[in-house]
Amino acid sequence: MNSNQIEQFYKDILSDPDFDKLSLLIKQPNIFSALKITNYEIRHSNFLSWLLDPNETHGLGDLFLTRILRDLFLDQKSKGVSIVDIPRIDLRKANIYREWNNIDIVVETEKFVIAIENKFESGEHSNQLDKYKKIIHTHFPNHSKVFVFLSAYGITSSDPDSYIDFSYERIVEILEGIMAVYSSTLSTSVKTYIQDYITSIKMNVTNNSEANELARKVYLNHKDLFEFIIQNKPDKASELRKYF
């Protein structure tokens, strides 16, 4: 590919309205992108813990927690608890723990305890799910126990008999449903945080946002140029090569 061809391909991209749309979408301000925490499991766990806590400052009360519980308690792996139990439990007294005994998120109430392992990017470590089960059984012998394996698309864990597969796709659906009904009751800052979080999950975790679709379309329409660019992208080795 010579320089004239490259320039023509580049001109074609700049003239593509989909490229302009994509540029606008990825330049929209987003607090999670600005802080560069879109791909860190620990940061997602922090934000989810904030949303799950009925006593936090988001103004949702136990709304998000209740929506999550409805899904989990319908699963047959939720032993000793049922969806009909939820209204009888004072969720305002729920305790939400982060990184408790290395478990990403733990939800404790007077009746049940939920252990959530968040694995949207990294893989499982050896026997960690079984270890977490033993920890929960030891510390909460009188509680009903629910174990959750959270991933981008709800993949099956290495312990499918005990862990409920839950997805970030479903979390987005729940949050979008809440925003559609309760948005007017929330503060401007909270609405921004939640909407930015939804956008961040779609773009960086589940890869199914409008921006992702446009990116795939632009790539396919200008594949030759992108492949050439990828083959010649700079790296540390090529930068150092001229010195040795």
VOPAGU-2260 file (C-alpha; in pm, 1 decimal, decimal comma):
REM VOPAGU-2260
SITE   aa  ch    i         X         Y         Z
SITE  MET   A    0       0,0       0,0       0,0
SITE  ASN   A    1     158,1     327,7    -110,9
SITE  SER   A    2     118,5     672,9      42,4
SITE  ASN   A    3    -138,9     785,9    -214,8
SITE  GLN   A    4    -361,8     489,4    -133,9
SITE  ILE   A    5    -329,6     554,2     237,8
SITE  GLU   A    6    -425,0     918,7     193,6
SITE  GLN   A    7    -728,0     821,8     -15,7
SITE  PHE   A    8    -841,4     565,8     242,6
SITE  TYR   A    9    -797,1     824,8     515,5
SITE  LYS   A   10   -1002,6    1076,1     317,7
SITE  ASP   A   11   -1276,1     813,4     278,4
SITE  ILE   A   12   -1288,9     762,0     655,4
SITE  LEU   A   13   -1308,3    1134,3     725,0
SITE  SER   A   14   -1596,5    1156,5     477,5
SITE  ASP   A   15   -1785,0     869,2     639,2
SITE  PRO   A   16   -2078,2    1003,5     848,8
SITE  ASP   A   17   -2059,9     693,4    1070,0
SITE  PHE   A   18   -1704,7     792,2    1163,4
SITE  ASP   A   19   -1827,6    1137,1    1266,0
SITE  LYS   A   20   -2105,7     981,9    1475,7
SITE  LEU   A   21   -1856,3     748,4    1640,6
SITE  SER   A   22   -1619,9    1036,0    1717,2
SITE  LEU   A   23   -1900,8    1226,6    1886,2
SITE  LEU   A   24   -2011,7     926,3    2092,3
SITE  ILE   A   25   -1669,0     840,0    2231,1
SITE  LYS   A   26   -1597,8    1204,1    2312,6
SITE  GLN   A   27   -1907,2    1243,3    2527,5
SITE  PRO   A   28   -1808,0    1311,0    2890,8
SITE  ASN   A   29   -1828,6    1009,0    3120,1
SITE  ILE   A   30   -1706,9    1008,4    3478,5
SITE  PHE   A   31   -1591,7     644,8    3461,5
SITE  SER   A   32   -1390,3     706,6    3143,4
SITE  ALA   A   33   -1242,6    1026,3    3283,9
SITE  LEU   A   34   -1119,1     838,3    3590,8
SITE  LYS   A   35    -995,9     551,8    3368,5
SITE  ILE   A   36   -1174,3     288,2    3577,1
SITE  THR   A   37   -1397,8     135,2    3309,7
SITE  ASN   A   38   -1211,0    -197,1    3295,4
SITE  TYR   A   39   -1130,4    -256,8    3660,1
SITE  GLU   A   40   -1339,2    -521,3    3835,1
SITE  ILE   A   41   -1264,7    -371,8    4175,3
SITE  ARG   A   42   -1407,1     -32,9    4068,9
SITE  HIS   A   43   -1721,5    -195,5    3931,1
SITE  SER   A   44   -1759,8    -386,0    4257,2
SITE  ASN   A   45   -1728,2     -58,1    4447,3
SITE  PHE   A   46   -2001,7     109,6    4245,3
SITE  LEU   A   47   -2232,6    -192,8    4262,7
SITE  SER   A   48   -2184,1    -206,3    4639,6
SITE  TRP   A   49   -2284,1     159,1    4656,6
SITE  LEU   A   50   -2600,8      91,0    4457,7
SITE  LEU   A   51   -2684,3    -219,5    4661,8
SITE  ASP   A   52   -2659,9     -41,1    4996,6
SITE  PRO   A   53   -3007,7      93,1    5089,2
SITE  ASN   A   54   -2852,3     348,1    5324,1
SITE  GLU   A   55   -2612,6     503,9    5076,3
SITE  THR   A   56   -2646,3     850,3    4924,0
SITE  HIS   A   57   -2791,7     749,3    4585,4
SITE  GLY   A   58   -3150,6     803,5    4698,4
SITE  LEU   A   59   -3270,4     468,2    4561,8
SITE  GLY   A   60   -3322,6     316,7    4903,6
SITE  ASP   A   61   -3350,3     -61,3    4865,3
SITE  LEU   A   62   -3482,7     -38,5    4506,7
SITE  PHE   A   63   -3175,1    -173,3    4327,3
SITE  LEU   A   64   -3114,3    -438,9    4592,3
SITE  THR   A   65   -3477,3    -552,8    4569,3
SITE  ARG   A   66   -3459,7    -584,2    4190,3
SITE  ILE   A   67   -3145,4    -797,0    4217,3
SITE  LEU   A   68   -3299,1   -1016,4    4487,6
SITE  ARG   A   69   -3606,9   -1081,9    4275,3
SITE  ASP   A   70   -3388,4   -1231,3    4004,2
SITE  LEU   A   71   -3168,2   -1431,7    4238,3
SITE  PHE   A   72   -3445,9   -1574,2    4453,9
SITE  LEU   A   73   -3625,5   -1714,1    4149,6
SITE  ASP   A   74   -3324,8   -1937,0    4084,2
SITE  GLN   A   75   -3343,9   -2286,8    4230,6
SITE  LYS   A   76   -2990,5   -2249,7    4366,5
SITE  SER   A   77   -3119,2   -1993,6    4617,3
SITE  LYS   A   78   -3176,9   -2230,9    4906,6
SITE  GLY   A   79   -3402,9   -2133,5    5194,4
SITE  VAL   A   80   -3523,4   -1804,8    5043,6
SITE  SER   A   81   -3804,9   -1712,4    4808,2
SITE  ILE   A   82   -3915,3   -1405,0    4618,1
SITE  VAL   A   83   -4220,9   -1387,0    4846,0
SITE  ASP   A   84   -3988,9   -1338,0    5145,3
SITE  ILE   A   85   -3852,2   -1005,7    5020,0
SITE  PRO   A   86   -4133,7    -776,4    5144,3
SITE  ARG   A   87   -4105,8    -930,9    5492,1
SITE  ILE   A   88   -3733,5    -853,3    5527,5
SITE  ASP   A   89   -3618,4    -510,2    5644,2
SITE  LEU   A   90   -3358,4    -444,7    5374,9
SITE  ARG   A   91   -3271,9    -110,3    5532,6
SITE  LYS   A   92   -3076,8    -313,2    5788,0
SITE  ALA   A   93   -2876,2    -493,0    5519,7
SITE  ASN   A   94   -2498,5    -481,5    5552,3
SITE  ILE   A   95   -2292,3    -457,1    5232,8
SITE  TYR   A   96   -1927,3    -563,0    5255,7
SITE  ARG   A   97   -1647,2    -513,2    5003,3
SITE  GLU   A   98   -1353,9    -753,0    4976,3
SITE  TRP   A   99   -1466,5    -931,8    5291,8
SITE  ASN   A  100   -1234,4   -1232,8    5325,0
SITE  ASN   A  101   -1142,2   -1166,3    4958,8
SITE  ILE   A  102   -1505,5   -1206,6    4844,9
SITE  ASP   A  103   -1587,2    -918,4    4611,0
SITE  ILE   A  104   -1930,5    -829,1    4752,1
SITE  VAL   A  105   -2122,3    -973,3    5046,8
SITE  VAL   A  106   -2482,7    -880,2    5127,2
SITE  GLU   A  107   -2594,8    -974,5    5478,8
SITE  THR   A  108   -2946,1    -948,6    5623,6
SITE  GLU   A  109   -3106,8   -1104,3    5928,0
SITE  LYS   A  110   -3227,5   -1399,6    5717,9
SITE  PHE   A  111   -2984,4   -1455,1    5430,5
SITE  VAL   A  112   -2634,9   -1379,5    5304,5
SITE  ILE   A  113   -2527,5   -1335,9    4942,5
SITE  ALA   A  114   -2169,2   -1378,7    4821,1
SITE  ILE   A  115   -2093,2   -1222,6    4480,4
SITE  GLU   A  116   -1778,6   -1303,9    4284,2
SITE  ASN   A  117   -1718,8   -1045,6    4011,1
SITE  LYS   A  118   -1530,3   -1184,3    3709,2
SITE  PHE   A  119   -1607,4    -978,9    3401,2
SITE  GLU   A  120   -1242,0    -958,6    3294,6
SITE  SER   A  121   -1005,7   -1188,3    3486,5
SITE  GLY   A  122   -1052,6   -1563,6    3511,9
SITE  GLU   A  123   -1118,8   -1777,5    3815,9
SITE  HIS   A  124    -835,8   -1872,3    4047,0
SITE  SER   A  125    -797,6   -2230,7    4158,3
SITE  ASN   A  126   -1065,4   -2342,7    4404,5
SITE  GLN   A  127   -1155,3   -1986,4    4497,5
SITE  LEU   A  128   -1530,8   -2042,3    4460,1
SITE  ASP   A  129   -1521,3   -2345,2    4685,1
SITE  LYS   A  130   -1310,3   -2152,5    4936,5
SITE  TYR   A  131   -1561,9   -1867,8    4944,4
SITE  LYS   A  132   -1844,7   -2113,3    5007,1
SITE  LYS   A  133   -1663,4   -2257,9    5305,5
SITE  ILE   A  134   -1596,8   -1909,5    5445,0
SITE  ILE   A  135   -1963,2   -1812,8    5416,0
SITE  HIS   A  136   -2082,8   -2138,1    5571,6
SITE  THR   A  137   -1839,0   -2093,2    5860,2
SITE  HIS   A  138   -1924,7   -1730,8    5939,8
SITE  PHE   A  139   -2298,6   -1745,7    5871,1
SITE  PRO   A  140   -2412,1   -2092,1    5984,5
SITE  ASN   A  141   -2771,8   -1984,2    6055,7
SITE  HIS   A  142   -2832,6   -1779,7    5738,5
SITE  SER   A  143   -2974,3   -1894,7    5408,3
SITE  LYS   A  144   -2693,6   -1867,6    5155,6
SITE  VAL   A  145   -2685,8   -1750,9    4793,6
SITE  PHE   A  146   -2372,4   -1763,2    4578,5
SITE  VAL   A  147   -2345,2   -1549,6    4264,7
SITE  PHE   A  148   -2095,1   -1556,8    3978,4
SITE  LEU   A  149   -2113,6   -1220,0    3801,4
SITE  SER   A  150   -1968,2   -1183,6    3451,8
SITE  ALA   A  151   -2027,1    -978,1    3138,5
SITE  TYR   A  152   -2267,6   -1224,1    2977,3
SITE  GLY   A  153   -2358,3   -1460,4    3261,5
SITE  ILE   A  154   -2112,6   -1737,3    3178,8
SITE  THR   A  155   -2124,7   -2058,8    3378,4
SITE  SER   A  156   -1883,3   -2080,3    3670,3
SITE  SER   A  157   -1669,1   -2379,2    3762,9
SITE  ASP   A  158   -1926,3   -2459,0    4032,9
SITE  PRO   A  159   -2258,7   -2451,3    3845,8
SITE  ASP   A  160   -2439,0   -2650,2    4115,0
SITE  SER   A  161   -2389,1   -2377,8    4375,9
SITE  TYR   A  162   -2330,6   -2046,9    4196,9
SITE  ILE   A  163   -2601,0   -1852,2    4014,6
SITE  ASP   A  164   -2476,5   -1711,0    3684,7
SITE  PHE   A  165   -2556,1   -1339,2    3666,8
SITE  SER   A  166   -2461,9   -1087,1    3399,5
SITE  TYR   A  167   -2377,6    -721,7    3356,2
SITE  GLU   A  168   -2626,8    -726,0    3070,9
SITE  ARG   A  169   -2898,9    -794,3    3328,5
SITE  ILE   A  170   -2763,4    -521,9    3557,8
SITE  VAL   A  171   -2797,9    -274,0    3270,7
SITE  GLU   A  172   -3157,5    -385,3    3212,3
SITE  ILE   A  173   -3238,8    -337,1    3580,4
SITE  LEU   A  174   -3077,3       6,6    3596,9
SITE  GLU   A  175   -3244,2     122,2    3276,2
SITE  GLY   A  176   -3579,8       9,2    3412,8
SITE  ILE   A  177   -3520,5     200,0    3735,2
SITE  MET   A  178   -3414,8     512,2    3547,6
SITE  ALA   A  179   -3722,1     496,9    3323,9
SITE  VAL   A  180   -3957,4     507,1    3623,1
SITE  TYR   A  181   -3771,6     676,5    3908,4
SITE  SER   A  182   -3540,3     920,0    3730,4
SITE  SER   A  183   -3745,1    1223,9    3835,6
SITE  THR   A  184   -3697,3    1134,7    4204,8
SITE  LEU   A  185   -3318,3    1126,8    4186,8
SITE  SER   A  186   -3069,6    1410,4    4214,5
SITE  THR   A  187   -2899,4    1534,9    3900,2
SITE  SER   A  188   -2560,6    1400,6    4007,5
SITE  VAL   A  189   -2695,8    1051,2    4086,3
SITE  LYS   A  190   -2875,7    1035,1    3750,6
SITE  THR   A  191   -2549,3    1128,8    3579,6
SITE  TYR   A  192   -2352,3     864,4    3770,6
SITE  ILE   A  193   -2600,0     588,0    3690,6
SITE  GLN   A  194   -2635,1     684,9    3324,7
SITE  ASP   A  195   -2257,2     707,3    3287,9
SITE  TYR   A  196   -2228,8     365,4    3451,3
SITE  ILE   A  197   -2482,4     215,4    3209,9
SITE  THR   A  198   -2291,1     364,5    2916,4
SITE  SER   A  199   -1959,9     242,0    3056,1
SITE  ILE   A  200   -2086,9    -116,0    3094,1
SITE  LYS   A  201   -2229,5    -121,4    2742,1
SITE  MET   A  202   -1914,0      18,2    2583,4
SITE  ASN   A  203   -1644,5    -156,2    2786,1
SITE  VAL   A  204   -1791,9    -471,2    2941,0
SITE  THR   A  205   -2071,3    -609,0    2722,5
SITE  ASN   A  206   -1960,1    -425,0    2403,8
SITE  ASN   A  207   -2314,4    -370,5    2281,0
SITE  SER   A  208   -2354,1       7,0    2282,3
SITE  GLU   A  209   -2430,4     222,6    1981,3
SITE  ALA   A  210   -2062,2     320,1    1976,8
SITE  ASN   A  211   -1954,2     -46,0    1957,9
SITE  GLU   A  212   -2190,5    -109,7    1666,9
SITE  LEU   A  213   -2063,9     198,4    1481,3
SITE  ALA   A  214   -1702,6      98,7    1545,8
SITE  ARG   A  215   -1763,9    -243,7    1391,3
SITE  LYS   A  216   -1939,8     -83,6    1094,6
SITE  VAL   A  217   -1660,1     169,1    1034,4
SITE  TYR   A  218   -1400,0    -107,3    1062,3
SITE  LEU   A  219   -1574,6    -327,5     805,3
SITE  ASN   A  220   -1620,7     -35,3     565,1
SITE  HIS   A  221   -1251,8      61,6     586,8
SITE  LYS   A  222   -1096,7    -270,5     677,0
SITE  ASP   A  223    -792,5    -246,6     448,3
SITE  LEU   A  224    -670,8      75,8     605,0
SITE  PHE   A  225    -730,6     -41,9     961,9
SITE  GLU   A  226    -548,3    -369,5     897,5
SITE  PHE   A  227    -253,1    -177,9     754,0
SITE  ILE   A  228    -251,1      58,4    1052,9
SITE  ILE   A  229    -261,9    -233,6    1297,3
SITE  GLN   A  230      30,8    -399,7    1122,4
SITE  ASN   A  231     234,7     -80,5    1157,5
SITE  LYS   A  232     127,9      50,9    1493,9
SITE  PRO   A  233     425,1     166,5    1704,1
SITE  ASP   A  234     546,4     -41,6    1992,8
SITE  LYS   A  235     839,1     -22,7    2231,7
SITE  ALA   A  236    1044,0    -272,1    2033,4
SITE  SER   A  237    1014,9     -76,6    1708,5
SITE  GLU   A  238    1095,2     248,9    1886,9
SITE  LEU   A  239    1410,9     101,9    2043,6
SITE  ARG   A  240    1521,7     -88,1    1734,8
SITE  LYS   A  241    1687,6     217,7    1576,3
SITE  TYR   A  242    1918,2     249,6    1879,6
SITE  PHE   A  243    2057,6    -105,5    1864,7
